[in-house]
Amino acid sequence: NIPSQTVAIDGPRQPCILIHSNPFKAGTFDTPWRDVFDIDSGYVRYFGDNKEAGVQPEAVRGNAALLKLFEQHQSPDRQVRAASSPLIFMRNAKLGKTVKGYKEFMGFGVLRAAERVSEYNRATGKTYTNYAFDCVVLSMQEESELFDWAWINDRRDPTLSIIDTERCAPACWQRWVRDGSASLDLLRRRVSSSLTIKTEQ
């Protein structure tokens, strides 16, 4: 999902890009691929929007937007990184027996890699070319695991410069803007899980 662009006082910017996955449809005829959302290890592998043979995957709107963003996220220019969009990771959530209409916030991050992949669509019986995007989920440890949506609202405000919007930005985003891709391994989200199990198990 790509929200409308904001034309701000220091130039146009995309407030964010939403990366949405539906685990209830993964591997079905409608969605023959399976996105990987390993949020606690700071990793997301997201498959792009193309499903048709003979179509250049770069021409599909979602893929084109992410490929452009990938160049910005890999830029050595701090200003380019600062103005680039954060990725917001969402997935369908189940509420009771309902699996439609409810979204769960999973985290935020940046793109680390983009590669062409060949996929098979069982519904059409054809192979097609798509993109797979590897993303780093950034830590929110310094925010006590709470995401402040005021940051995204500030990025949507045309009266604020990109520097002004950083007042509510998570600490890891600010460090990534400052230090670039070389800092990603230090900024990646990591959750320590207990190895203790119940006696009966």
C-alpha beads as a LAMMPS data file, in Angstrom:
LAMMPS data file: protein, C-alpha beads

201 atoms
200 bonds

1 atom types
1 bond types

-500.0 500.0 xlo xhi
-500.0 500.0 ylo yhi
-500.0 500.0 zlo zhi

Masses

1 110.0

Atoms # bond

1 1 1 0.000 0.000 0.000
2 1 1 1.452 3.339 -1.072
3 1 1 -0.107 6.397 0.643
4 1 1 -0.431 9.673 -1.235
5 1 1 2.728 11.710 -1.619
6 1 1 3.188 14.790 0.556
7 1 1 4.510 17.935 -1.134
8 1 1 6.361 19.477 1.791
9 1 1 8.256 22.741 2.163
10 1 1 11.558 20.990 1.388
11 1 1 10.272 18.791 -1.426
12 1 1 7.963 15.823 -2.070
13 1 1 8.149 12.759 0.146
14 1 1 6.322 9.508 0.739
15 1 1 5.213 9.375 4.397
16 1 1 5.650 5.591 4.481
17 1 1 5.061 2.435 2.482
18 1 1 2.939 -0.328 3.983
19 1 1 4.172 -3.883 3.501
20 1 1 1.156 -6.095 4.005
21 1 1 1.073 -9.859 4.207
22 1 1 -1.865 -12.210 4.519
23 1 1 -0.687 -15.466 6.144
24 1 1 -4.164 -16.959 5.647
25 1 1 -3.764 -16.828 1.841
26 1 1 -0.100 -17.830 1.580
27 1 1 0.417 -20.785 -0.735
28 1 1 -3.101 -20.571 -2.218
29 1 1 -4.010 -20.140 -5.887
30 1 1 -4.450 -16.386 -5.286
31 1 1 -1.105 -16.077 -3.482
32 1 1 1.247 -18.863 -4.616
33 1 1 4.256 -17.430 -2.750
34 1 1 4.827 -17.242 0.996
35 1 1 6.149 -14.051 2.613
36 1 1 8.480 -14.532 5.571
37 1 1 7.766 -12.321 8.579
38 1 1 10.409 -13.242 11.179
39 1 1 9.907 -10.036 13.136
40 1 1 11.688 -11.155 16.313
41 1 1 14.843 -11.859 14.288
42 1 1 14.519 -8.557 12.439
43 1 1 13.869 -10.074 9.016
44 1 1 11.111 -9.850 6.414
45 1 1 11.181 -11.365 2.921
46 1 1 8.380 -9.878 0.883
47 1 1 7.345 -10.978 -2.593
48 1 1 6.276 -8.257 -5.008
49 1 1 3.054 -7.695 -6.894
50 1 1 3.566 -9.345 -10.268
51 1 1 1.688 -12.588 -10.984
52 1 1 1.596 -12.607 -14.795
53 1 1 3.933 -14.247 -17.290
54 1 1 5.300 -11.917 -19.971
55 1 1 5.040 -8.831 -17.750
56 1 1 8.196 -6.972 -16.785
57 1 1 8.099 -7.039 -12.971
58 1 1 9.674 -3.570 -12.759
59 1 1 6.597 -2.130 -14.486
60 1 1 4.176 -3.249 -11.764
61 1 1 3.317 -0.288 -9.507
62 1 1 4.240 -1.842 -6.166
63 1 1 7.501 -3.312 -7.443
64 1 1 8.460 -0.030 -9.109
65 1 1 7.893 1.874 -5.861
66 1 1 9.963 -0.585 -3.828
67 1 1 12.806 -0.640 -6.361
68 1 1 12.975 3.151 -6.246
69 1 1 12.914 3.016 -2.448
70 1 1 15.672 0.387 -2.471
71 1 1 17.964 2.828 -4.295
72 1 1 17.173 5.498 -1.699
73 1 1 17.757 3.148 1.236
74 1 1 21.121 2.098 -0.225
75 1 1 22.187 5.673 -0.969
76 1 1 25.434 6.927 0.599
77 1 1 23.785 10.372 0.822
78 1 1 22.375 11.041 4.286
79 1 1 19.796 13.522 2.966
80 1 1 18.453 10.949 0.502
81 1 1 18.092 8.386 3.299
82 1 1 16.379 10.922 5.582
83 1 1 13.766 11.775 2.950
84 1 1 13.154 8.129 2.037
85 1 1 10.099 6.228 3.263
86 1 1 10.120 3.875 6.220
87 1 1 8.533 0.489 5.607
88 1 1 5.638 -0.310 7.929
89 1 1 5.031 -4.055 8.271
90 1 1 1.423 -5.203 8.716
91 1 1 -0.296 -8.558 8.459
92 1 1 -3.839 -9.850 8.582
93 1 1 -4.874 -10.849 12.079
94 1 1 -7.526 -13.253 13.252
95 1 1 -10.170 -11.977 15.662
96 1 1 -12.344 -14.800 16.886
97 1 1 -13.263 -16.688 13.730
98 1 1 -12.869 -13.640 11.508
99 1 1 -9.731 -13.501 9.359
100 1 1 -10.705 -10.556 7.187
101 1 1 -10.584 -6.841 7.902
102 1 1 -8.190 -6.805 10.850
103 1 1 -4.566 -5.686 10.540
104 1 1 -1.749 -6.124 13.023
105 1 1 1.259 -3.792 13.219
106 1 1 4.437 -5.874 13.158
107 1 1 7.218 -3.290 13.067
108 1 1 9.074 -0.919 10.758
109 1 1 12.284 -1.013 8.811
110 1 1 14.252 -0.558 5.603
111 1 1 15.120 -2.477 2.438
112 1 1 18.404 -4.349 2.289
113 1 1 18.192 -6.346 -0.949
114 1 1 16.038 -6.823 -4.050
115 1 1 16.292 -9.747 -6.436
116 1 1 14.443 -11.112 -9.432
117 1 1 12.864 -14.499 -8.809
118 1 1 10.914 -16.992 -10.913
119 1 1 7.625 -18.230 -9.460
120 1 1 4.995 -20.723 -10.523
121 1 1 1.335 -19.782 -10.504
122 1 1 -0.723 -22.932 -9.988
123 1 1 -3.931 -21.130 -10.978
124 1 1 -2.621 -20.388 -14.501
125 1 1 -0.013 -23.140 -14.798
126 1 1 2.556 -20.562 -15.891
127 1 1 5.910 -19.392 -14.587
128 1 1 6.408 -15.656 -14.206
129 1 1 9.119 -13.272 -13.003
130 1 1 8.699 -11.262 -9.845
131 1 1 10.828 -9.526 -7.216
132 1 1 11.650 -10.639 -3.691
133 1 1 12.612 -7.894 -1.255
134 1 1 14.699 -8.544 1.854
135 1 1 13.969 -6.095 4.652
136 1 1 15.551 -5.341 8.007
137 1 1 13.128 -4.778 10.871
138 1 1 14.600 -2.088 13.125
139 1 1 14.658 -2.268 16.905
140 1 1 12.219 -0.278 19.056
141 1 1 14.048 -1.122 22.259
142 1 1 14.673 2.513 23.158
143 1 1 10.953 3.242 22.660
144 1 1 10.030 0.357 25.005
145 1 1 8.525 -1.474 22.006
146 1 1 5.959 1.267 21.340
147 1 1 5.683 2.807 17.868
148 1 1 4.806 6.508 17.839
149 1 1 2.467 7.164 14.899
150 1 1 3.051 10.890 15.397
151 1 1 6.216 10.349 13.347
152 1 1 4.212 9.199 10.324
153 1 1 1.693 12.014 10.845
154 1 1 4.588 14.506 10.900
155 1 1 5.902 13.043 7.654
156 1 1 2.448 13.676 6.147
157 1 1 2.482 17.325 7.254
158 1 1 3.498 19.574 4.307
159 1 1 4.461 22.427 6.670
160 1 1 7.253 20.383 8.275
161 1 1 10.702 19.829 6.824
162 1 1 12.204 16.349 6.915
163 1 1 14.449 17.512 9.776
164 1 1 11.371 18.627 11.740
165 1 1 9.762 15.196 11.309
166 1 1 12.652 13.454 13.069
167 1 1 11.517 14.702 16.487
168 1 1 9.247 11.640 16.840
169 1 1 11.322 9.225 14.741
170 1 1 12.538 6.054 16.466
171 1 1 16.161 6.150 17.616
172 1 1 17.211 3.332 15.277
173 1 1 15.795 5.157 12.256
174 1 1 17.770 8.273 13.184
175 1 1 20.970 6.248 13.566
176 1 1 20.404 4.495 10.242
177 1 1 19.866 7.874 8.539
178 1 1 23.149 9.055 10.060
179 1 1 25.276 5.927 9.492
180 1 1 23.689 4.145 6.495
181 1 1 23.513 0.466 5.569
182 1 1 26.699 -0.486 7.424
183 1 1 24.834 0.071 10.705
184 1 1 21.910 -2.272 9.985
185 1 1 23.274 -5.339 11.787
186 1 1 23.599 -3.265 14.952
187 1 1 20.128 -1.755 14.600
188 1 1 18.244 -4.941 13.708
189 1 1 15.456 -6.050 16.020
190 1 1 16.413 -9.064 18.130
191 1 1 14.155 -10.661 20.710
192 1 1 15.602 -13.069 23.229
193 1 1 13.261 -16.003 23.781
194 1 1 13.309 -18.215 26.811
195 1 1 14.590 -21.772 26.371
196 1 1 12.734 -22.875 29.483
197 1 1 9.831 -25.269 28.900
198 1 1 7.178 -26.700 31.181
199 1 1 8.071 -29.841 33.139
200 1 1 5.394 -31.921 31.384
201 1 1 6.772 -30.933 27.985

Bonds

1 1 1 2
2 1 2 3
3 1 3 4
4 1 4 5
5 1 5 6
6 1 6 7
7 1 7 8
8 1 8 9
9 1 9 10
10 1 10 11
11 1 11 12
12 1 12 13
13 1 13 14
14 1 14 15
15 1 15 16
16 1 16 17
17 1 17 18
18 1 18 19
19 1 19 20
20 1 20 21
21 1 21 22
22 1 22 23
23 1 23 24
24 1 24 25
25 1 25 26
26 1 26 27
27 1 27 28
28 1 28 29
29 1 29 30
30 1 30 31
31 1 31 32
32 1 32 33
33 1 33 34
34 1 34 35
35 1 35 36
36 1 36 37
37 1 37 38
38 1 38 39
39 1 39 40
40 1 40 41
41 1 41 42
42 1 42 43
43 1 43 44
44 1 44 45
45 1 45 46
46 1 46 47
47 1 47 48
48 1 48 49
49 1 49 50
50 1 50 51
51 1 51 52
52 1 52 53
53 1 53 54
54 1 54 55
55 1 55 56
56 1 56 57
57 1 57 58
58 1 58 59
59 1 59 60
60 1 60 61
61 1 61 62
62 1 62 63
63 1 63 64
64 1 64 65
65 1 65 66
66 1 66 67
67 1 67 68
68 1 68 69
69 1 69 70
70 1 70 71
71 1 71 72
72 1 72 73
73 1 73 74
74 1 74 75
75 1 75 76
76 1 76 77
77 1 77 78
78 1 78 79
79 1 79 80
80 1 80 81
81 1 81 82
82 1 82 83
83 1 83 84
84 1 84 85
85 1 85 86
86 1 86 87
87 1 87 88
88 1 88 89
89 1 89 90
90 1 90 91
91 1 91 92
92 1 92 93
93 1 93 94
94 1 94 95
95 1 95 96
96 1 96 97
97 1 97 98
98 1 98 99
99 1 99 100
100 1 100 101
101 1 101 102
102 1 102 103
103 1 103 104
104 1 104 105
105 1 105 106
106 1 106 107
107 1 107 108
108 1 108 109
109 1 109 110
110 1 110 111
111 1 111 112
112 1 112 113
113 1 113 114
114 1 114 115
115 1 115 116
116 1 116 117
117 1 117 118
118 1 118 119
119 1 119 120
120 1 120 121
121 1 121 122
122 1 122 123
123 1 123 124
124 1 124 125
125 1 125 126
126 1 126 127
127 1 127 128
128 1 128 129
129 1 129 130
130 1 130 131
131 1 131 132
132 1 132 133
133 1 133 134
134 1 134 135
135 1 135 136
136 1 136 137
137 1 137 138
138 1 138 139
139 1 139 140
140 1 140 141
141 1 141 142
142 1 142 143
143 1 143 144
144 1 144 145
145 1 145 146
146 1 146 147
147 1 147 148
148 1 148 149
149 1 149 150
150 1 150 151
151 1 151 152
152 1 152 153
153 1 153 154
154 1 154 155
155 1 155 156
156 1 156 157
157 1 157 158
158 1 158 159
159 1 159 160
160 1 160 161
161 1 161 162
162 1 162 163
163 1 163 164
164 1 164 165
165 1 165 166
166 1 166 167
167 1 167 168
168 1 168 169
169 1 169 170
170 1 170 171
171 1 171 172
172 1 172 173
173 1 173 174
174 1 174 175
175 1 175 176
176 1 176 177
177 1 177 178
178 1 178 179
179 1 179 180
180 1 180 181
181 1 181 182
182 1 182 183
183 1 183 184
184 1 184 185
185 1 185 186
186 1 186 187
187 1 187 188
188 1 188 189
189 1 189 190
190 1 190 191
191 1 191 192
192 1 192 193
193 1 193 194
194 1 194 195
195 1 195 196
196 1 196 197
197 1 197 198
198 1 198 199
199 1 199 200
200 1 200 201
